[in-house]
Amino acid sequence: MEYQHGAHSVYDIKYHLIWVTKYRYHVLKGEVATRARELIRQTCMSRDVTIVQGSIGKDHVHMLVSCPPTIAPAKLVQYIKGRSSRMIQEEFPHLKKCLLSSQFPVFHHMPLSILMLRDEGSPSL
């Protein structure tokens, strides 16, 4: 395990993020999936967030990310989902036609689980 260092902190924070598309439509394929991957990587790099592991399915995105303690989980998700959804809607206007709603959040539902790391000698909660 590799710890990261801040000015006054040592940390290893990882979040497991999962999104599914609205109505679980299979829209994350081909060019849309490639562009979503690029946008997510750009957003994470600009916020000093490391993508440990991730995958994009036809209707969902899985990511395990490591980020500094200065970014709240809700803000991290807001940065990634907001930018990628907005840009994908602008670049692929045909996606709006396949949905009933005129507002198309590509990543509609977001359950978030936080991985808790502990020392080997400490009791589990």
Buried (B, 14 or more C-beta within 10 A) or exposed (E): EEEBEEEEEEBEBBBBBBBBBBEEBEBBEEEBBEBBBEBBEBBBEEBEBEBEEBEBEBBBBEBBBBBBEEBEBEEBBEBBBEBBBEBBBEEBEEBEEEBEEEEBBBBBEBEEEEEEEEEEEEEEE
